[in-house]
Amino acid sequence: MQLDRALDSYLRHVTIERGLSDHTIAAYRRDLAGYLEWLTADGVNDTAEITPAIVGRFIAERSSAEPAPAATSLARLQSSVRGWHRFLAREGIENDDPSGRLRPPKAPRRLPKALTIDQVERLLAAPSAEEPIGIRDRALLELLYATGARVSEAVNLDVDDVSHGDVLRLRGKGSKERIVPVGSYARAAVDAYLTRVRPGLAAKGRASARLFLGARGAPLSRQSAWLVIREAAERARITSEVSPHTLRHSFATHLLQGGADVRVVQELLGHASVATTQIYTHVSVDTLRDVYATSHPRAR
């Protein structure tokens, strides 16, 4: 099959049948477009011409590029290539999978950055409680920290999703739904936003079921939510980098430090594997070391 047609077939598959997020599909498209460009330059125009040696040479060239690619970027590239070739073999478009011998590079284990509880409290208190947008921003921040939701999950919430008392329905990766508890602080902040602010914002734009709205009444975007977090961090005078995932990291870390079971945290975060969640236990181990070093008479 021609390369472009094979790529289009795969992208339709991951979009319609697998229901992957727009962000993930865009990453696959970028990775595979670069792969197809390389193949064309190498004289390959049909998927039947791709051999294990060609796939291996492509990955080797990308691995030795200057500047050196991050291990996570290279792993994602290999995953994109393997996924495409597996699809072609599974659908009978090609007889074999030439990427079958690829092994992803070992990504370094990086501890997620979490805020201290004091920093989180300052961040949550940063938006003005007297201004409509400040009330909205506080509701968003409280909800992110209370539930561990991804920013994309939070901005895609509908009003009906928060109408179940002290629990919340989140739609995660692959459209998988999960139910998470909502603490009293977040519930109060969301209720204040719903009663005092959202009706006025909704009146400025077209009717929308989305929970969080922008100043003109349109649904709040991921980029706008990121700006809310960054501006709150600046007001709270938090000097460390605060990203859209920071409150999610802090949520998981503080739960584990408080004694929560790692499998419970896995369910709350919506991780498919507990191995993904276990990286947060290393943060808690650092805390245990500090307590041990300052408390045990023979620790030093």
Rosetta silent file (secondary structure, phi, psi, omega in degrees, C-alpha in Angstrom):
SEQUENCE: MQLDRALDSYLRHVTIERGLSDHTIAAYRRDLAGYLEWLTADGVNDTAEITPAIVGRFIAERSSAEPAPAATSLARLQSSVRGWHRFLAREGIENDDPSGRLRPPKAPRRLPKALTIDQVERLLAAPSAEEPIGIRDRALLELLYATGARVSEAVNLDVDDVSHGDVLRLRGKGSKERIVPVGSYARAAVDAYLTRVRPGLAAKGRASARLFLGARGAPLSRQSAWLVIREAAERARITSEVSPHTLRHSFATHLLQGGADVRVVQELLGHASVATTQIYTHVSVDTLRDVYATSHPRAR
SCORE:     score description
SCORE:     0.000 S_00000001
   1 L     0.000  144.750  176.775    0.000    0.000    0.000 S_00000001
   2 E   -61.181  146.306 -173.494    1.179    3.543   -0.677 S_00000001
   3 H   -58.570  -47.321 -176.983    2.651    5.190    2.402 S_00000001
   4 H   -62.015  -42.248  179.537    0.183    8.094    2.582 S_00000001
   5 H   -65.054  -39.693  179.764   -2.837    5.796    2.239 S_00000001
   6 H   -65.329  -38.408  178.641   -1.484    3.455    4.911 S_00000001
   7 H   -67.007  -43.588  178.880   -0.951    6.377    7.288 S_00000001
   8 H   -60.108  -41.015  179.567   -4.473    7.720    6.690 S_00000001
   9 H   -62.234  -41.793 -178.988   -5.941    4.276    7.414 S_00000001
  10 H   -67.963  -43.131 -179.726   -4.045    4.040   10.697 S_00000001
  11 H   -64.641  -36.162  174.948   -5.014    7.527   11.859 S_00000001
  12 H   -63.982  -39.326  179.967   -8.674    6.762   11.139 S_00000001
  13 H   -61.649  -50.010 -176.733   -8.299    3.579   13.181 S_00000001
  14 H   -71.354  -23.221  179.675   -6.841    5.285   16.277 S_00000001
  15 H   -80.471  -49.738 -172.251   -9.375    8.107   16.009 S_00000001
  16 H   -88.381  -49.641 -172.947  -12.596    6.159   15.464 S_00000001
  17 H   -82.716  -38.200 -178.736  -12.002    2.652   16.780 S_00000001
  18 L   -93.736  -18.092  175.860   -9.592    3.338   19.640 S_00000001
  19 L    63.453   35.661 -179.816  -10.987    6.750   20.567 S_00000001
  20 L   -71.081  160.300 -177.779   -7.607    8.264   21.428 S_00000001
  21 L   -69.924  159.079  177.691   -7.358   11.918   22.426 S_00000001
  22 H   -59.208  -37.857 -179.197   -6.700   14.671   19.889 S_00000001
  23 H   -63.643  -44.693 -179.439   -3.354   15.328   21.579 S_00000001
  24 H   -66.269  -41.970 -179.533   -2.234   11.687   21.217 S_00000001
  25 H   -64.827  -39.299  178.028   -3.384   11.478   17.607 S_00000001
  26 H   -63.029  -37.377  178.270   -1.534   14.697   16.765 S_00000001
  27 H   -66.154  -43.471  176.360    1.651   13.190   18.267 S_00000001
  28 H   -59.773  -43.787 -177.917    1.230   10.020   16.164 S_00000001
  29 H   -61.815  -43.940  179.656    0.679   12.130   13.053 S_00000001
  30 H   -63.569  -47.928 -177.909    3.863   14.167   13.661 S_00000001
  31 H   -61.457  -47.574 -175.205    6.001   11.114   14.400 S_00000001
  32 H   -74.019  -29.674  175.325    4.766    9.093   11.440 S_00000001
  33 H   -63.396  -40.129  176.676    4.918   12.029    9.027 S_00000001
  34 H   -65.839  -38.123  178.227    8.625   12.318    9.848 S_00000001
  35 H   -64.303  -46.395 -179.579    9.038    8.559    9.381 S_00000001
  36 H   -65.368  -36.280  177.385    7.298    8.608    5.996 S_00000001
  37 H   -63.647  -41.465  178.501    9.385   11.575    4.871 S_00000001
  38 H   -65.186  -43.482  179.897   12.541    9.661    5.791 S_00000001
  39 H   -61.070  -44.445  179.853   11.299    6.536    3.982 S_00000001
  40 H   -61.465  -43.388  178.707   10.506    8.505    0.820 S_00000001
  41 H   -64.417  -25.216  179.695   13.943   10.122    0.871 S_00000001
  42 L   -88.170    3.621  177.581   15.403    6.598    1.220 S_00000001
  43 L    89.416   10.560 -179.915   13.567    5.492   -1.915 S_00000001
  44 L   -97.781  124.961 -177.511   10.760    3.603   -0.177 S_00000001
  45 L  -123.573   -4.756 -177.101    7.279    4.381   -1.554 S_00000001
  46 E  -138.416  144.523 -177.812    5.220    1.362   -0.522 S_00000001
  47 H   -62.756  -25.531 -179.915    4.730   -0.363    2.835 S_00000001
  48 H   -67.640  -18.221 -177.811    5.651   -3.721    1.243 S_00000001
  49 H   -87.199   -8.372 -175.415    9.200   -2.436    0.721 S_00000001
  50 L   -80.961  125.602 -179.325    9.851   -1.744    4.422 S_00000001
  51 L  -115.339  164.830  175.808   12.166   -4.299    6.039 S_00000001
  52 H   -56.317  -35.676  179.880   13.431   -4.723    9.617 S_00000001
  53 H   -64.732  -38.294  179.383   16.801   -3.357    8.470 S_00000001
  54 H   -67.010  -45.319  179.246   15.165   -0.164    7.181 S_00000001
  55 H   -61.215  -44.012  179.571   13.211    0.346   10.411 S_00000001
  56 H   -62.536  -38.653  179.465   16.356   -0.290   12.446 S_00000001
  57 H   -67.403  -38.438  178.085   18.357    2.191   10.391 S_00000001
  58 H   -61.203  -48.502 -178.777   15.699    4.866   10.843 S_00000001
  59 H   -65.466  -38.959  179.267   15.670    4.479   14.629 S_00000001
  60 H   -61.967  -42.075  178.885   19.478    4.356   14.752 S_00000001
  61 H   -64.863  -42.007  179.258   19.711    7.634   12.824 S_00000001
  62 H   -66.610  -35.756 -178.727   17.162    9.296   15.088 S_00000001
  63 H   -67.954  -32.809 -176.681   18.947    7.995   18.200 S_00000001
  64 L   -96.675   10.993 -179.101   22.314    9.445   17.089 S_00000001
  65 L   -66.192  156.168  175.628   20.904   12.822   15.986 S_00000001
  66 L  -116.965  129.518   -5.357   22.393   16.035   17.312 S_00000001
  67 L   -67.969  156.044 -176.198   21.261   17.327   19.703 S_00000001
  68 L   -62.072  132.489  178.808   20.495   13.959   21.225 S_00000001
  69 L   -70.417  151.085  175.733   16.738   13.342   21.521 S_00000001
  70 L   -65.166  147.861 -179.318   15.237   12.789   24.950 S_00000001
  71 H   -59.200  -35.535 -179.875   14.673    9.150   25.837 S_00000001
  72 H   -67.862  -37.617  179.369   10.949    9.837   26.244 S_00000001
  73 H   -67.566  -41.394  179.399   10.731   11.385   22.750 S_00000001
  74 H   -66.934  -38.380  178.482   12.594    8.468   21.207 S_00000001
  75 H   -64.352  -40.839  179.188   10.384    5.982   23.054 S_00000001
  76 H   -65.868  -39.102  178.237    7.266    7.725   21.772 S_00000001
  77 H   -61.764  -46.958  178.985    8.646    7.699   18.223 S_00000001
  78 H   -62.330  -38.469  178.616    9.333    3.965   18.414 S_00000001
  79 H   -63.271  -40.140  178.702    5.870    3.392   19.841 S_00000001
  80 H   -63.937  -44.829 -179.080    4.320    5.293   16.925 S_00000001
  81 H   -65.092  -45.546  179.813    6.301    3.288   14.371 S_00000001
  82 H   -63.147  -42.449 -179.512    5.526   -0.050   16.036 S_00000001
  83 H   -60.885  -41.142  179.666    1.844    0.793   16.350 S_00000001
  84 H   -64.777  -48.157 -178.231    1.596    1.641   12.649 S_00000001
  85 H   -67.383  -37.149  176.802    3.365   -1.533   11.499 S_00000001
  86 H   -62.437  -40.653  178.154    1.378   -3.741   13.892 S_00000001
  87 H   -61.515  -45.229 -179.052   -1.828   -2.266   12.488 S_00000001
  88 H   -62.503  -38.768  179.521   -0.756   -2.976    8.897 S_00000001
  89 H   -72.590  -41.706 -178.081    0.064   -6.602    9.753 S_00000001
  90 H   -65.742  -34.831 -179.402   -3.069   -7.151   11.827 S_00000001
  91 L   -83.194   -1.836  179.529   -5.324   -5.771    9.088 S_00000001
  92 L    77.553   10.831  177.484   -3.669   -7.993    6.477 S_00000001
  93 L   -70.377  -36.052  174.002   -2.340   -5.023    4.530 S_00000001
  94 L  -129.817  154.897 -177.255    1.155   -6.488    4.973 S_00000001
  95 L   -76.921  -34.107 -173.600    2.221  -10.025    5.827 S_00000001
  96 L  -127.817  162.953  175.160    4.850   -9.170    8.430 S_00000001
  97 L  -106.625  103.216 -176.895    5.651   -6.534   11.044 S_00000001
  98 L   -72.969   -6.198 -179.599    9.164   -5.225   10.300 S_00000001
  99 L   -99.878    6.290 -173.091    9.253   -3.322   13.601 S_00000001
 100 L   -59.409  -25.770 -177.386    8.743   -6.415   15.755 S_00000001
 101 L   -92.188   -1.071 -179.621   12.333   -6.455   17.023 S_00000001
 102 L   -66.570  138.812  175.060   12.381   -2.840   18.145 S_00000001
 103 L  -124.094  124.621 -177.112   12.969   -2.325   21.850 S_00000001
 104 L   -65.266  147.386  177.141   12.151    1.075   23.345 S_00000001
 105 L   -65.855  151.784 -179.224   14.976    2.927   25.109 S_00000001
 106 L   -79.429  114.940 -179.506   14.890    2.858   28.867 S_00000001
 107 L   -77.159  140.054  177.420   13.545    6.194   30.008 S_00000001
 108 L   -65.228  141.438  178.063   15.146    7.649   33.134 S_00000001
 109 L   -79.762  112.527  178.713   12.899    7.535   36.170 S_00000001
 110 L  -108.372  131.202  179.376   12.178   11.113   37.050 S_00000001
 111 L   -73.099  131.139  177.369   10.389   11.932   40.235 S_00000001
 112 L   -64.377  144.259 -179.322    7.314   14.059   39.581 S_00000001
 113 L   -85.310  125.567  179.611    7.527   17.530   41.053 S_00000001
 114 L  -121.966  148.169  175.197    5.012   18.161   43.795 S_00000001
 115 L   -81.435  157.164  171.341    4.241   21.273   45.784 S_00000001
 116 L   -74.513  165.201  179.165    4.307   21.298   49.560 S_00000001
 117 H   -62.132  -38.516  178.101    0.957   21.524   51.336 S_00000001
 118 H   -62.717  -41.905  178.457    1.757   25.131   52.284 S_00000001
 119 H   -64.647  -40.037  178.471    2.477   25.994   48.655 S_00000001
 120 H   -61.990  -43.132 -179.604   -0.772   24.367   47.532 S_00000001
 121 H   -62.874  -39.759  177.329   -2.738   26.388   50.087 S_00000001
 122 H   -66.045  -39.665  179.703   -1.109   29.602   48.873 S_00000001
 123 H   -63.479  -44.551 -177.781   -1.830   28.662   45.259 S_00000001
 124 H   -67.767  -28.921 -178.646   -5.497   27.924   45.963 S_00000001
 125 H   -86.755   -6.077 -173.651   -5.899   31.206   47.861 S_00000001
 126 L   -66.829  -43.940 -179.456   -4.264   33.297   45.123 S_00000001
 127 L   -64.146  144.962 -179.124   -7.320   34.068   42.922 S_00000001
 128 L   -68.430  131.076  177.675   -9.465   36.963   44.129 S_00000001
 129 L   -84.253   -1.470 -178.386  -12.638   35.900   45.939 S_00000001
 130 L  -101.288  -16.144 -177.370  -14.218   39.253   45.081 S_00000001
 131 L  -107.144  142.747 -178.360  -13.973   39.067   41.281 S_00000001
 132 H   -54.712  -46.739 -178.807  -16.049   36.723   39.091 S_00000001
 133 H   -66.320  -33.934  176.630  -13.055   35.347   37.204 S_00000001
 134 H   -63.884  -38.527  177.888  -11.215   34.873   40.486 S_00000001
 135 H   -65.640  -40.785  176.448  -14.118   32.810   41.830 S_00000001
 136 H   -63.287  -45.960 -178.102  -14.021   30.680   38.691 S_00000001
 137 H   -62.080  -39.924  179.397  -10.262   30.253   38.906 S_00000001
 138 H   -65.552  -39.069  177.939  -10.424   29.199   42.533 S_00000001
 139 H   -61.784  -41.960  179.281  -13.090   26.610   41.690 S_00000001
 140 H   -63.549  -47.560 -177.994  -10.877   25.212   38.924 S_00000001
 141 H   -65.189  -43.837  179.051   -7.778   25.040   41.126 S_00000001
 142 H   -60.769  -40.765 -178.448   -9.638   23.524   44.076 S_00000001
 143 H   -67.337  -40.923  179.187  -11.174   20.898   41.809 S_00000001
 144 H   -61.556  -44.315 -177.806   -7.830   19.965   40.229 S_00000001
 145 H   -74.780  -33.520 -177.238   -6.168   19.469   43.616 S_00000001
 146 H   -72.468  -28.111 -172.859   -9.175   17.747   45.217 S_00000001
 147 H  -115.097  -15.157 -175.589   -9.590   15.143   42.466 S_00000001
 148 L    71.492   19.554 -178.162   -6.188   14.761   40.781 S_00000001
 149 L   -67.787  145.946  168.086   -7.893   15.421   37.441 S_00000001
 150 L   -67.919  153.965  179.882   -5.853   16.150   34.356 S_00000001
 151 H   -59.551  -40.665  179.894   -6.372   19.685   33.071 S_00000001
 152 H   -62.458  -35.862  177.960   -7.983   18.290   29.909 S_00000001
 153 H   -67.431  -39.277 -178.178  -10.414   16.289   32.063 S_00000001
 154 H   -67.489  -44.953 -177.286  -11.347   19.349   34.110 S_00000001
 155 H   -72.710  -16.632  177.917  -12.046   21.649   31.165 S_00000001
 156 L   -92.587    2.866  177.549  -14.165   18.931   29.518 S_00000001
 157 L   -67.368  141.452  170.339  -16.446   18.606   32.532 S_00000001
 158 E   -99.049  162.440  178.978  -20.129   19.396   32.034 S_00000001
 159 H   -57.827  -39.476 -179.070  -22.316   20.952   34.696 S_00000001
 160 H   -62.907  -24.547 -177.931  -24.156   17.635   35.071 S_00000001
 161 H   -68.450  -20.908 -177.794  -20.877   15.907   35.942 S_00000001
 162 H  -108.750   20.131 -176.998  -20.678   17.805   39.243 S_00000001
 163 L  -101.227   21.811 -176.267  -24.319   17.326   40.235 S_00000001
 164 E  -112.462   36.351  176.554  -23.749   14.106   42.175 S_00000001
 165 L    72.742 -119.106 -173.568  -22.995   15.512   45.619 S_00000001
 166 L   -97.933   19.043  174.479  -19.560   14.619   46.921 S_00000001
 167 E  -128.824  159.580 -175.364  -18.422   12.599   43.881 S_00000001
 168 E  -134.878  141.456  176.633  -17.370   13.614   40.389 S_00000001
 169 E  -100.791  120.626  179.835  -17.403   11.789   37.063 S_00000001
 170 E  -112.401  144.006  175.212  -14.216   12.247   35.021 S_00000001
 171 E  -108.936  112.567 -175.358  -13.560   11.140   31.450 S_00000001
 172 L   -96.832 -156.224 -178.717   -9.947   10.128   31.052 S_00000001
 173 H   -63.037  141.462 -178.591   -7.759    8.792   28.255 S_00000001
 174 H    67.312   23.046  179.344   -9.564    6.625   25.747 S_00000001
 175 H    61.804   21.326  177.936  -12.906    8.031   26.974 S_00000001
 176 L   -77.178  133.239 -179.478  -12.666    5.864   30.115 S_00000001
 177 E   -98.817  148.463  173.674  -14.828    7.166   32.931 S_00000001
 178 E  -145.639  153.290  179.047  -14.030    7.081   36.629 S_00000001
 179 E  -106.232  129.199  178.868  -15.744    8.355   39.762 S_00000001
 180 E  -128.511  147.487  176.346  -13.677   10.325   42.286 S_00000001
 181 E   -70.703  155.678  175.929  -14.649   11.920   45.606 S_00000001
 182 L  -125.281  124.864 -179.329  -14.725   15.709   45.942 S_00000001
 183 L   -70.479  167.824 -175.103  -13.742   17.340   49.239 S_00000001
 184 H   -65.119  -35.055 -179.123  -15.805   20.006   50.976 S_00000001
 185 H   -65.346  -46.402  179.721  -13.456   22.876   50.010 S_00000001
 186 H   -66.760  -40.344  179.302  -13.667   22.076   46.313 S_00000001
 187 H   -60.252  -43.440  179.847  -17.420   21.456   46.518 S_00000001
 188 H   -65.391  -40.370 -179.781  -17.941   24.866   48.158 S_00000001
 189 H   -66.003  -41.200  179.027  -15.742   26.601   45.583 S_00000001
 190 H   -68.108  -40.546  178.670  -17.588   24.984   42.665 S_00000001
 191 H   -62.354  -41.080  178.879  -20.982   25.788   44.198 S_00000001
 192 H   -62.650  -40.888  178.593  -19.960   29.442   44.620 S_00000001
 193 H   -65.601  -43.568 -177.159  -18.882   29.571   40.982 S_00000001
 194 H   -64.768  -38.014 -175.539  -22.089   27.890   39.747 S_00000001
 195 H   -87.748  -33.060 -171.769  -24.416   30.202   41.643 S_00000001
 196 H  -102.379  -23.628 -169.166  -22.547   33.524   41.516 S_00000001
 197 L  -123.010  -49.046 -171.572  -20.492   33.511   38.318 S_00000001
 198 H   -58.207  -41.219  179.039  -21.347   30.920   35.685 S_00000001
 199 H   -56.125  -39.679  178.778  -24.857   32.244   34.836 S_00000001
 200 H   -68.365  -38.930  177.449  -23.362   35.622   33.934 S_00000001
 201 H   -67.283  -41.871 -178.530  -20.597   34.073   31.828 S_00000001
 202 H   -62.360  -32.308 -178.282  -23.057   31.755   30.075 S_00000001
 203 L   -69.262  -17.057 -177.903  -25.230   34.720   29.098 S_00000001
 204 L   -85.830  -16.595 -175.636  -22.321   36.202   27.114 S_00000001
 205 L  -129.978 -170.330  176.970  -21.880   33.263   24.745 S_00000001
 206 L   -73.153  154.892 -179.129  -23.696   30.425   23.048 S_00000001
 207 L   -57.840  129.790  179.598  -25.382   27.826   25.195 S_00000001
 208 L  -142.620  141.175  178.152  -22.819   25.340   26.466 S_00000001
 209 L   -84.594   -8.381 -177.172  -23.008   22.462   28.924 S_00000001
 210 E   -60.480  142.205 -179.871  -19.353   22.894   29.896 S_00000001
 211 L   -69.014  -52.376 -175.202  -18.738   23.619   33.570 S_00000001
 212 L   -97.058  124.435 -178.387  -15.904   26.096   33.184 S_00000001
 213 E  -117.116  152.964  176.559  -16.465   29.043   30.845 S_00000001
 214 L   -82.506 -179.795 -176.306  -14.203   31.840   29.682 S_00000001
 215 L   -61.520  -26.028 -179.151  -14.775   35.571   30.071 S_00000001
 216 L  -100.603    8.820  175.614  -16.807   35.642   26.821 S_00000001
 217 L    93.114   -5.250  177.821  -18.936   32.631   27.632 S_00000001
 218 L   -82.078  156.760  177.341  -17.095   30.050   25.519 S_00000001
 219 E   -55.981  138.894  179.216  -15.808   26.799   27.097 S_00000001
 220 L   -67.008  133.710 -179.056  -12.496   27.292   28.881 S_00000001
 221 L   -89.472  165.045  175.244   -9.586   25.856   26.869 S_00000001
 222 H   -59.657  -40.440 -179.457   -6.620   23.824   28.157 S_00000001
 223 H   -63.741  -40.818  178.986   -4.342   26.745   27.319 S_00000001
 224 H   -66.947  -38.732  177.200   -6.487   29.153   29.339 S_00000001
 225 H   -63.382  -38.062  177.154   -6.538   26.733   32.278 S_00000001
 226 H   -61.700  -40.923  178.612   -2.735   26.562   32.100 S_00000001
 227 H   -64.942  -36.759  177.118   -2.600   30.375   32.309 S_00000001
 228 H   -59.045  -45.622 -178.846   -4.870   30.292   35.367 S_00000001
 229 H   -65.599  -44.094 -177.987   -2.421   27.963   37.126 S_00000001
 230 H   -65.078  -42.984 -179.841    0.633   29.985   36.107 S_00000001
 231 H   -66.478  -37.772  177.255   -0.872   33.308   37.193 S_00000001
 232 H   -64.424  -39.037  178.845   -1.960   31.827   40.524 S_00000001
 233 H   -64.518  -39.017  178.391    1.584   30.520   41.080 S_00000001
 234 H   -65.351  -43.926  178.989    2.999   33.972   40.384 S_00000001
 235 H   -64.500  -34.724 -179.997    0.583   35.603   42.821 S_00000001
 236 L   -80.243   -2.701  179.784    1.424   32.961   45.430 S_00000001
 237 L    57.573   44.494  174.395    5.147   33.685   44.872 S_00000001
 238 L   -92.033  115.384 -173.113    5.961   30.072   44.158 S_00000001
 239 L   -84.017  -24.511  178.415    9.371   30.147   42.508 S_00000001
 240 L   -72.101  157.214 -178.255    9.518   26.500   41.418 S_00000001
 241 L   -66.856  130.433  178.582    8.041   25.621   38.041 S_00000001
 242 L  -117.956  113.012 -177.284    4.299   24.966   38.212 S_00000001
 243 L  -105.405  172.564  177.226    2.908   23.086   35.215 S_00000001
 244 L   -58.060  -23.650 -178.346   -0.617   21.923   34.393 S_00000001
 245 L   -91.480   -4.052 -172.578    0.268   18.542   35.919 S_00000001
 246 H   -62.111  -43.247 -179.521    1.671   19.956   39.157 S_00000001
 247 H   -67.454  -32.505  176.462   -1.578   19.794   41.120 S_00000001
 248 H   -65.909  -44.694  176.467   -2.138   16.218   39.911 S_00000001
 249 H   -60.531  -43.670 -177.729    1.349   15.262   41.113 S_00000001
 250 H   -65.552  -40.464  176.544    0.731   17.022   44.421 S_00000001
 251 H   -54.651  -50.817 -177.376   -2.635   15.284   44.842 S_00000001
 252 H   -66.656  -44.383 -177.427   -1.028   11.839   44.474 S_00000001
 253 H   -63.566  -44.473 -177.472    2.012   12.627   46.607 S_00000001
 254 H   -69.058  -33.526  175.260    0.024   14.083   49.503 S_00000001
 255 H   -62.926  -46.482 -179.092   -2.381   11.126   49.492 S_00000001
 256 H   -66.381  -39.138  177.413    0.503    8.656   49.742 S_00000001
 257 H   -64.525  -27.988  179.036    2.210   10.719   52.418 S_00000001
 258 L   -85.005    0.295  175.141   -1.058   10.646   54.331 S_00000001
 259 L   104.185    7.217 -179.819   -1.136    6.848   54.253 S_00000001
 260 L   -68.410  145.395  177.122   -3.317    6.112   51.201 S_00000001
 261 L   -71.769  140.885 -175.989   -2.826    2.746   49.507 S_00000001
 262 H   -62.004  -30.925  179.554   -1.072    2.995   46.137 S_00000001
 263 H   -73.182  -29.954  174.372   -3.847    1.006   44.428 S_00000001
 264 H   -67.323  -43.387  178.352   -6.462    3.462   45.676 S_00000001
 265 H   -63.388  -37.507  176.195   -4.387    6.314   44.286 S_00000001
 266 H   -56.572  -46.180 -179.845   -4.112    4.375   41.012 S_00000001
 267 H   -64.801  -41.700 -177.964   -7.908    4.260   40.749 S_00000001
 268 H   -65.743  -36.853 -179.857   -8.263    7.942   41.610 S_00000001
 269 H   -79.866  -19.654 -177.709   -5.707    8.962   38.977 S_00000001
 270 L    79.240   26.781  177.168   -7.162    6.661   36.336 S_00000001
 271 L   -77.483  135.759  178.519   -3.870    4.858   35.671 S_00000001
 272 L   -69.358  -31.912 -177.915   -4.241    1.619   33.728 S_00000001
 273 L  -125.616  141.316  177.683   -1.278    0.082   35.587 S_00000001
 274 H   -66.156  -21.965  178.953   -0.189    0.434   39.191 S_00000001
 275 H   -61.190  -33.391  178.264    3.400    0.646   37.893 S_00000001
 276 H   -67.053  -36.776 -177.851    2.622    4.138   36.608 S_00000001
 277 H   -75.577  -29.745 -172.159    1.399    5.185   40.037 S_00000001
 278 L   -65.176  -17.050  177.206    4.311    3.669   41.941 S_00000001
 279 H   -61.585  -27.914  179.825    6.674    6.405   40.837 S_00000001
 280 H   -70.583  -23.300  179.811    4.930    8.619   43.393 S_00000001
 281 H   -66.708  -24.908  178.608    5.944    6.272   46.199 S_00000001
 282 H   -67.712  -32.125  176.658    9.549    7.337   45.638 S_00000001
 283 H   -64.581  -42.751  179.369    8.584   10.881   46.593 S_00000001
 284 H   -66.591  -33.735  176.669    7.153    9.593   49.843 S_00000001
 285 H   -62.328  -38.023  176.028   10.319    7.571   50.466 S_00000001
 286 H   -58.883  -41.482  178.136   12.295   10.818   50.292 S_00000001
 287 H   -63.658  -42.434  178.358   10.076   12.193   53.043 S_00000001
 288 H   -60.749  -39.694  178.948   10.632    9.054   55.124 S_00000001
 289 H   -61.583  -43.798 -178.758   14.402    9.447   54.746 S_00000001
 290 H   -62.295  -44.477  179.593   14.225   13.046   55.952 S_00000001
 291 H   -63.964  -42.461  179.052   12.162   12.105   58.987 S_00000001
 292 H   -61.261  -44.597 -176.912   14.466    9.199   59.756 S_00000001
 293 H   -65.104  -32.073 -178.081   17.594   11.335   59.439 S_00000001
 294 H   -93.400  -11.818 -173.724   16.295   13.991   61.807 S_00000001
 295 H  -112.006  -31.923 -175.487   14.593   11.673   64.309 S_00000001
 296 L   -82.405  132.483 -175.556   16.660    8.514   64.777 S_00000001
 297 L   -63.577  -23.086 -178.037   19.503    8.872   67.320 S_00000001
 298 L  -120.470   30.465 -179.930   21.915    6.824   65.219 S_00000001
 299 L   -77.000  -25.957 -176.536   20.848    7.903   61.738 S_00000001
 300 L  -112.308    0.000    0.000   23.943   10.014   61.164 S_00000001
